[in-house]
């Protein structure tokens, strides 16, 4: 028996990569992330320590802070969930069908990336106001969108949709139509084909799109403040409350709210990543 065969698999060294420069690129990556991400986040935590535990807890449990956090995370979750449904549908149409204007529609999906968020907020507020193009038809029905939490959800759906579409679309393109045809020949109807053949393969990508849309929505500011109404305890988001504390020169209080958002966001994204890793193992997806 050879030494290589007798050596446990976990003790064998991996073959060197054919692409050189791993050490240099890894060092650059760690340095870049440290300067751009880790140091600013550490600064937020360090500035928060100036308050002391009692003051930090008082800010964290303040009714206005709790209300703003509920609005931010609640609307972000709802908007991300809506984007998952309609984002998958949009990706399906763009991948599975060929029709006039498809390229224009495909390009329109990326508009929220290029459009300044403040412009989007002003446009949405004008459209969904009680006298706006859409709001004037909703007002008689008793539905008020602009200057309510519902308006926040609309704005967050607008800015989060591209994350779901662009995450799901390339994975959907890799699913061969022959798989669906085989399922049909085996007696599966369209609903069974979607539920048992298509969606399991898309699950990791859908979760990734959900996480990206949620993370983007939690920190959104520009498009929300114009349509939210910014009423404390009703439609005030946490990023706006941070800006208010900064304008009051209460820097420690602002960083305390930011630190709370950081902890909650990290915990939720960590759970989503665990679910995503489980779905990859469950369905054998590698991406």
C-alpha positions in Angstrom: 0.0 0.0 0.0 1.4 3.4 -1.0 1.8 6.3 1.5 -0.7 8.4 -0.5 -3.3 5.6 -0.2 -2.7 5.2 3.5 -2.9 8.9 4.3 -6.5 10.0 5.3 -8.2 12.2 2.8 -8.4 15.1 5.2 -4.6 15.1 5.7 -3.8 15.2 2.0 -2.7 18.5 0.7 -4.7 20.1 -2.1 -3.1 20.4 -5.5 -1.8 23.9 -6.2 -4.0 26.0 -8.3 -3.1 26.6 -12.0 -3.8 30.3 -11.4 -0.8 31.8 -9.5 -1.0 34.7 -7.0 -3.3 33.3 -4.3 -1.3 34.8 -1.4 -1.1 38.3 -3.0 -4.7 38.4 -4.0 -5.9 37.1 -0.6 -3.8 39.7 1.1 -5.2 42.5 -1.1 -8.8 41.2 -0.5 -8.4 41.2 3.3 -6.7 44.6 3.3 -9.4 46.1 1.0 -12.3 44.7 3.1 -10.6 45.9 6.3 -10.3 49.4 5.0 -13.6 49.7 3.3 -15.9 47.5 5.6 -14.4 46.4 8.9 -12.8 49.7 10.1 -15.9 51.8 9.5 -18.1 49.2 11.3 -15.6 49.0 14.1 -15.8 52.8 14.3 -19.5 52.6 14.8 -19.2 50.1 17.6 -16.3 52.1 19.2 -18.3 55.3 19.2 -21.2 53.6 20.7 -19.1 52.5 23.7 -18.9 56.1 24.7 -22.5 56.0 25.9 -22.1 53.3 28.6 -24.4 50.3 28.9 -27.2 52.2 30.7 -27.4 55.0 28.1 -27.2 52.5 25.2 -30.0 50.4 26.7 -32.1 53.5 27.2 -31.7 54.4 23.5 -32.3 50.9 22.3 -35.6 50.6 24.3 -36.8 54.1 23.6 -40.3 53.9 22.0 -39.3 56.0 19.1 -36.3 53.9 18.3 -38.2 50.6 18.6 -41.0 52.0 16.4 -38.5 53.2 13.7 -36.7 49.8 13.8 -40.0 48.0 13.4 -41.0 50.1 10.4 -37.6 49.7 8.7 -37.2 45.9 9.2 -40.9 45.1 8.8 -41.3 47.0 5.5 -38.0 45.6 4.2 -39.1 42.0 4.9 -42.4 42.6 3.2 -40.9 44.3 0.2 -38.3 41.6 -0.2 -41.0 38.9 0.0 -43.0 40.6 -2.7 -39.9 41.0 -4.9 -39.2 37.3 -4.6 -42.6 36.5 -6.1 -42.7 39.1 -8.9 -38.9 39.0 -9.4 -39.1 35.3 -10.3 -42.0 35.9 -12.6 -40.1 38.7 -14.4 -37.0 36.5 -14.7 -39.2 33.7 -16.1 -40.7 35.9 -18.8 -37.3 37.3 -19.8 -35.7 33.8 -20.0 -38.5 31.6 -21.4 -40.2 33.9 -23.9 -39.2 35.9 -27.0 -41.3 38.9 -27.8 -41.0 42.4 -29.3 -39.6 44.9 -26.8 -38.0 42.1 -24.7 -34.6 43.8 -24.7 -36.1 47.1 -23.6 -37.9 45.4 -20.7 -34.7 43.6 -19.8 -32.9 47.0 -19.6 -35.7 48.6 -17.7 -35.1 46.1 -14.8 -31.8 47.8 -14.1 -33.2 51.3 -14.0 -33.4 51.4 -10.2 -29.6 50.8 -10.2 -28.9 53.9 -12.3 -31.7 56.2 -11.1 -30.9 58.4 -8.1 -33.0 57.2 -5.2 -34.2 60.7 -4.4 -35.6 61.1 -7.9 -37.3 57.7 -7.5 -38.8 58.9 -4.2 -40.1 62.1 -5.6 -41.6 60.3 -8.6 -43.3 57.7 -6.5 -44.7 60.3 -4.1 -46.1 62.3 -7.0 -47.7 59.2 -8.7 -49.2 57.7 -5.5 -50.3 60.9 -3.9 -54.1 61.3 -3.5 -54.1 63.5 -6.6 -51.5 61.6 -8.5 -51.8 59.4 -11.6 -52.4 56.2 -9.6 -53.4 57.6 -6.2 -56.5 59.4 -7.6 -57.9 56.0 -8.4 -57.0 54.4 -5.0 -58.3 57.3 -2.9 -62.0 56.6 -3.6 -61.3 53.0 -2.4 -59.9 54.2 0.9 -56.4 53.1 -0.1 -53.7 55.7 0.8 -50.2 54.9 -0.4 -48.1 58.0 -0.3 -47.1 59.2 3.2 -47.9 55.9 4.9 -46.0 52.7 5.6 -47.5 51.3 2.5 -45.6 53.9 0.5 -42.4 52.8 2.1 -43.1 49.2 0.9 -43.7 50.5 -2.6 -40.4 52.4 -2.6 -38.5 49.4 -1.3 -40.1 47.1 -3.9 -38.9 49.5 -6.6 -35.3 49.6 -5.5 -35.1 45.9 -4.6 -36.6 44.2 -7.6 -33.4 44.2 -9.8 -31.5 42.2 -7.1 -34.0 39.3 -7.3 -34.3 39.3 -11.1 -30.5 39.5 -11.8 -29.8 36.8 -9.2 -32.4 34.3 -10.5 -32.2 35.0 -14.2 -28.8 33.4 -14.9 -29.7 30.3 -12.9 -33.0 30.0 -14.7 -31.2 30.2 -18.0 -29.2 27.1 -17.1 -32.3 25.0 -16.5 -32.8 23.0 -19.7 -36.3 23.0 -21.1 -35.9 19.3 -21.8 -36.2 18.7 -18.0 -39.6 20.2 -18.1 -40.5 18.1 -21.1 -39.4 14.9 -19.4 -41.5 15.8 -16.3 -44.5 16.3 -18.6 -43.9 12.9 -20.3 -43.8 11.3 -16.9 -47.3 12.7 -16.2 -46.5 15.8 -14.2 -48.8 18.8 -14.7 -47.5 22.4 -15.0 -48.0 23.0 -11.2 -46.1 19.9 -10.3 -43.3 20.7 -12.8 -42.9 24.2 -11.3 -43.0 23.0 -7.7 -40.9 19.9 -8.0 -38.6 20.5 -10.9 -38.0 24.2 -11.4 -38.3 25.8 -7.9 -35.9 23.4 -6.1 -33.2 24.3 -8.5 -33.9 28.0 -8.1 -34.2 27.9 -4.3 -30.6 29.0 -3.5 -30.7 31.8 -6.1 -34.1 33.0 -4.8 -32.8 33.1 -1.2 -29.7 35.0 -2.4 -31.9 37.5 -4.2 -34.1 37.8 -1.1 -31.1 38.5 1.1 -29.8 41.2 -1.3 -33.1 42.9 -1.6 -33.7 42.8 2.1 -30.2 44.2 2.9 -30.7 46.9 0.3 -34.1 47.9 1.7 -33.1 48.1 5.3 -30.6 50.8 4.7 -32.6 52.7 2.0 -33.0 56.4 2.8 -33.3 58.6 -0.3 -36.4 57.1 -2.0 -38.2 56.5 1.3 -38.2 59.9 2.9 -40.1 61.5 0.1 -43.0 59.0 0.2 -43.0 57.9 3.8 -44.4 61.0 5.4 -41.8 60.6 8.2 -44.3 60.7 11.0 -42.7 59.5 14.3 -44.2 56.2 15.6 -46.0 55.7 12.3 -43.8 56.0 9.1 -40.4 57.1 10.5 -37.6 54.8 9.4 -34.4 54.1 11.4 -32.0 55.7 8.9 -34.0 58.9 9.1 -33.9 58.8 12.9 -30.1 58.4 12.7 -30.0 61.6 10.5 -32.2 63.4 13.0 -29.8 62.5 15.9 -26.8 63.7 13.8 -28.6 67.0 13.2 -29.1 67.3 17.0 -25.3 66.6 17.4 -26.1 63.5 19.3 -23.4 61.5 17.6 -23.3 58.7 20.2 -27.0 58.3 20.0 -26.9 58.1 16.2 -24.2 55.5 16.2 -26.1 53.5 18.9 -29.1 53.2 16.6 -26.7 52.3 13.7 -25.1 49.6 15.9 -28.5 48.1 16.7 -29.4 48.0 13.0 -26.0 46.4 12.3 -26.6 43.6 14.9 -30.1 42.9 13.7 -29.2 42.9 10.1 -26.2 40.7 10.6 -28.3 38.2 12.6 -31.0 38.0 10.0 -28.5 37.7 7.1 -26.7 35.0 9.0 -29.9 33.0 9.4 -30.7 33.5 5.7 -27.2 32.3 4.7 -27.6 29.2 6.9 -30.9 28.4 5.1 -29.2 29.1 1.7 -26.4 26.7 2.6 -28.9 24.0 3.6 -30.8 24.4 0.4 -27.6 24.0 -1.6 -26.8 20.8 0.1 -30.4 19.7 -0.1 -30.7 20.2 -3.8 -27.1 19.8 -4.8 -26.8 23.3 -6.3 -23.3 24.7 -6.8 -23.1 28.4 -7.6 
